[in-house]
């Protein structure tokens, strides 16, 4: 069978379980695709073919013994270089961590293995995973396969670029301010930021994280179909006691009326006409699928959520982060920290307490909102995917980038899930919609996402555009 790398994860797993295709054949196809296209993209920055084939052989052996290999049987997946994978460096895009070799798997990596997935390679991210662009001084630049002049997104830019071209069927990413959702948007695939506590995560190779990242950062999947997002969520969310935030919440909640809100300019976001048109089109797709869609003037607060999110993310230990960035010497990381100094400092005890108090209030506001609507549709960004490295051009461009990303930065503060569905192209630039729901209601995001996806998506996997 030819071009196994083109298949959905669900279809490939079915073939492997039924012994119509071996996991080794799928792994060899994934490795061949990586060799063919990764040199143009630099999406994968580390991989070991012999280890990949060894993993695949273990899946085939389990099937031969009559064992259930898992929902992702033999499916090649990629892992972002900011989480622990035994035997690999957890670089997080840093020269300073190029020799930080993990001794055990992060829970999300372990869950992929338990589900029968084959870990194909490690994907690139910006230094410290700070930015919506993917470049660093240890691994270099990652390119957008649809248009090399555009950002592939960040911080899971390698993940988005890889899955868009068929290097793996599912890509692991992390998200504290859009780092799964924006690469999905920029590369024309789909990406889910799950609820805080849905997918367990922990890096034993690194010190414990401050409270901001603990309550806002999550791992999640990027994929070419919404169904592949669904099955990867099930695999990734298995119990692991190493993450004290993990919750045994059901993947399917109570049925809700199919009622969606649609907001084109949340909290005053200046949304471009092309982006507005894409969100409005997503609403029409939902209506055709039997949903009631109500246009609203505004959502619960996003702008205030962004202010507190940024303080907890970058302000907690700001001077220590800046000192480490200066030692690393990465221009993007330094621009991120220096450009946000006025926003995030000082984070004294009073501000810290106020942030956590306001988090409770804003989360309540959003959860009450989701008593009225199953989901809300918003722009992913106020603009189409940015020109690559736009945030380094000048101060005005830096502020433009941060303002446009309002919807992505806001929802992590409340711990809400958000799904990005790619819906089309404007020229070469992908465009899509951001679907948000209440906590632990990823199922509602996915239900709406599948209805929107049915209206058409950009072709994928693709060959990289020269």
N, C-alpha and C positions, 0 to 999 in steps of 0.2 A: 504494500500500500504506500502510495506516494504522499509527500507533504503532510505528514502527521502533525507538524507544528501549526498547520492552519486550523485544526479542529478546535472546537470548544473543549474546555476542561471536562465538562459533563460527558460529551460524546467520547472523548478519548478514554476516560475512566471506564465507561461502559464496555468499550472494545477490549481494554486490558483485562477487566474482570471476566469477560466471556472467553478469553484466550484467543480472540481473533487477531489481536496484536499483543506483542510482549512489551513489558515495561522497558526492556533493553532496547527494543526497536524505537520506542517513543523517546527514550533518552538519547539515542544516537541521532535521531532526527532533530531534537532540540540542540544538541551540540553542533551539528552541521549548520543549522540556521544561525546559531551564535557566531560560528566561525565566518559565515558568509557576510553578515551584515553588521556585526558589532564594531569592526574597525572603522566604519563610517560614523558611528554614533557615540562610542565609548559609554554605552549604557551599563554594561557589566564590567566591573573592574577587577574581579578575581573569580576564577573558577578552576576546578581540578577534574578533568575528564575521567580519570581512572576512578575517582571517588563517586562521580555521578553514575557511572556504569555499575559500580559496586552496590550503590543504593537500589538501582533498578533491578539488579539480579536478586536482591533480597525480597523485593516485591514479587517477582516471578516465582521465587521459591515458596513464599507464603501461599500464593495461589495454588501452586502445585501440591501443597500439603492440605488443601481444602480449607484454608483459613480465609476469613474476610479481610482483605487488604486495606479497607477503608474507603471513604467516599471519594478520595482523590487518588485512587489506585494508579500508580505509574505516571501521574501528571507532573511534568516539569514545572517548577515554580522558581521564582527568584526571591532573594532576601536582601533587604536594604542594609547597607554597610554600617548602620548605626545600632544594630542589635546583635547580641552575642550568638554566634554559631560556632560550635566547638571546633577548635583547630584553626580558626580564621581570625584575622585582626578586626576588632571593632573600631575602625578608624574614625567613623563619623566625619569623614572628609578632612582629617587632620594629620599633618606630619607628626605632630606630638603623640599620636596614638597608633602610628603605623606598626609598632611592635607590641600592641596590647592584644595578646592572643587569648581568646575565650577558652576557658576550660570546660564549660558546659553550655548547653543550648538555652537561649531565652525561651520562656514558655511558649511563645507564639511559634518559634522554630520547632520546638519539641512537638507541638500539636500538629504542625504540617507533617512531620515524620509519622506520627501516630495515625494520621489519615491516609497514609500510603503515598504521599507526594514525594517527588524526587527533587532535591535541592540542586538547581542547575548552576547558579552563580550568584555573586554578590553585586548589588547595584549601587550606582554612584549617588552621592548627595553633596550639597554644599558644606563648607566648613561649619561645624556645630549644628548642621541642619537648620540654619537660621533663615534662609532666603527662598524666594519663589523663582530662583534661577539656580542652575546646577553646575558649579565649577569650584575647584579647590586646588591647592598647591601640591597635593599628594597624588591625586588620580587624574587631574585635568578636567577639561570641559566635556559635558554631555550635550548632544545635539537633538533637536526636535526632528523626528523622521519625516514629518509632513512639510516642514519648511525650516531649513537650517538657520534662517535669520530670526526665527522666533524662539523664545525660551521654551525648553521642554517642561517648564514648571519646576517647582521645588517645594519642599526639599526632597521629595521622592521622585526627582526628575529622571534618574536612571530607571526606576520602576516603570514610569509612564512610557518612556521611550522604548524600553525592552518589550513590554507586552503589546505595544502598538505594532511592532514588526514581527511578532511571533517568536521572540526569545522568551520562552516560557508561556504558559497559558494563563497563569495567575501571577501577580506580582505583589509581594508584601511591601507595605509602606507604613509610615507613621505620620501623625497629624496632630499638631498643637495649634496651628493657625492657618490650615488649608493645605498642608503638605501631602495629603493624599488627593484631596479634591482638586487642587489646582493643576498638578501634573496630568490628572485624568482629563480635565478641561483642555489643557494646552496640547495634549497629544491625541485627542479625539477618541478616548476610551471612557470607561466608567470607573468610578471610585467611591468607596464607602468609608466614611469616618463613623465608626460605631459609637454607641453610648459609652461613657466612662464606666469601666468595670465589666464590659461585655467580653473583651478578649484579654486574657492575662498576659502580662509582660513584666520582665525584670532582667536587668543586665548585671550579673554577678561580677563582671569584670570592672565595673565602675562604682564609684561611691553612690550612696542612696541619693535620689533626686530631692530637690527642695519641694515644698508643698505645691507651688504653682504647677510645675510639670506633673506632679503626682495626680492632681485633680483635673488636668486639662489635656495631657498628651495620651494618645491611644495608638494602637496598631490596627491596621485594616487592609483590605484587599483592593487591588485594581485588576480589572479584567475586561475582556472584549464583549461579554454578554452580561446582562443583569442576572441571569440564572447562574452563571459562574460566580458572580459576587455572592449570590445566595448560598451556594454549596460551600464556597470557601469560608464564609462567615461561620457556618455550622462547624467546619473543621477547626477553625482558628479559635473558637470560643470555648473549647473543652476546658474542664476544671484544671487549675494548677494552684496549689496553696501558696506558692512563692509570691503571688500578687495579692496583697491584702485587700485591694479594691475590687477584685473579681467577684461577680455576683452570679448565682445560679438561676438567672432569669430565663423564662421560656423564650424560645426563638419566635414563637407565634403567640400573639396576644389575642384578647377578645375581639370579635368582629366589630367593625365600626362602620357607620354610614360613609359612603364614598363621597366625602365633602372636602374640597381643597380650597384653600385661600391662595391668591396670586397677588404678589406685590412687586411692582417694577422698580420702585425707588425707595427701598426700605431705609428709614431714618435719614431721608434726604440724599441717598446715594445718587450721584450724577451718572445715569446709565446711558450708554451710547445707543443710537437707534438700532443697530444690528443686534445688540444684546437684548434690548427690549423685544424685538421681533421674535427672537428665539424663545424667550420665556413665554410670550403670548401664544406662540405656536404650540409650545408644550401644554399650555392650558387647553387649547382647542383639541389636542390629541386626547387629553383626559376626558373631555366632554364627549368625544366620539366613542370613548370606551365606557360611557355610562356614569361618569363622575359628575357631580355638581361642582362647578368652579366659580368662586366669588372673588372678583377683583376688590382688593382693599387698598386704602390709601397708605397704611403703615402697619408694621408688625409691632409686637412688643419691643422694648428698647434693644437696639443693636449698638448704637454709638457709645453709650455708657459701658456696655459689656466689653467693647473693644478697649476702652481706656483702662479698665481694671484688668482685663486679660493681659494686655501688654505690660502693665506694671508687675503682675505676678510672674510673668514669663521672663522678662528681661531685667526687671528692677530688683528682684530678689538676688542678692549677691552680685549686683551690677559691677562693682569695682573688680571683683575676682574674675568675672567673665571677661571684662575689658583687658585685664592684665594677661589672661591666657590668650586672648585674641591678638594682643600685641606681640606675644612670644611666637604665636603661629605666623603672624604677618600677613594674614589673608585679607585682601582689600575689601571683599564683600562682607565678611564678618565685622570688620572694623567700621565699615559704613553703616551697617545695621545698628550696632551699638552706639556709635557716636551720633548717628542721626536720630536716635530715640532717647538720648540722655534726658532732654527736657521733659519728655513724656513720662519717664519711668522713675526718675529720681526727684526727691529722696523718697524711698519706701521705708518710712519709719514705722514704729509700732502702731501708731494711731492709724496710718494709712493701711497698714496690713490688716488691722482689725476691721476697718471700714470696708476693705475689699471683700472680706469673707462675709460680712453682714450683707452687703449689697448683692453678693452672689445668691444668698438665700432669697432675697426679695425678687431679683430678676428671674431666677429659676421658677419661682412661684408664678410670676406674671406669664411666663412662657407656658408652663404646664396648664394654667387656666385657659390660655389661648387654645391649647390643643384639646381642651374639652369641647370646643366648638368645631374645630377642623381636624381631620385626620392628618393632613399634611399642609405645608405651605410651600409654594413655589416662589423662588427668588432668583435673581441673577447669581451666578457663581462669582463673577467679578463685574465691576462697572464697565469693563472694556473687553475687547477681544484679546487673546493672548499677546503679551507684551513683546516688543523687540528684545532680543536677548541682551542681558546685562543693562537694561534700561535704568535700574536703580543706581548704577554707578556713573551715569552720565553727568548729572548735576543735582543740586539740592531740589530744584523744582521737580525733576523727574523722580527723585526718591519719594517726595511727598505724594506725587501723583500715583505711584505704585501702592503705597500704603493706604491711601484713601480708597482706591478702586477695590481693594481686597476686603472691605468692611464685612460682607456677609460671612466670609471664611473665618475671619478672626473672631467674630462675635460669638458664634454658637459653642465653641469649646468652653467658654467661661461658665455656661450653664450645664455642660456635660451632655449636650444633645447630639443625636445622630444626624448625619447629613449625607445624602447620596448625590453625586454628580452623574448625570446621564448626558452623554454626548449626542447631539441631535442633528448635526449637519456641519457644513463648511461655508465660510464666507471667503470666497477665493480659496486660498490654501489654509486659511486659519480656521481651526475648529471652533464650534460654539456649542453651548449646551445649557442645562438648567440645574439648579440646586434645589433638592427636595429635602425638607427638614420635617421631623416629627418629634413626638414626645419621647422621653427617656425609655429605652428598651423597646421602642417601636420601630426598629429597623424593618420589620415585616411590612409596615405601612409604607415606608419609603420604597421598598422593593416592589410592592404591589403597584404603586403609582409609577415607579420607574419602568416596569415591564410594559405597562400600557403606553407610556411615552416612547419607549424604545421601539414598539411595534409600528410607530409612525415613520420610522426611518432613522438610520444612523450613518456616520461616515464609514466607508469601506475599511475593514481591518481583518486580518493583519495586512500591512502594506510593505512594499519595498521602500527603503529610505529614498527621499527625493534628493537628487544631487544639487 
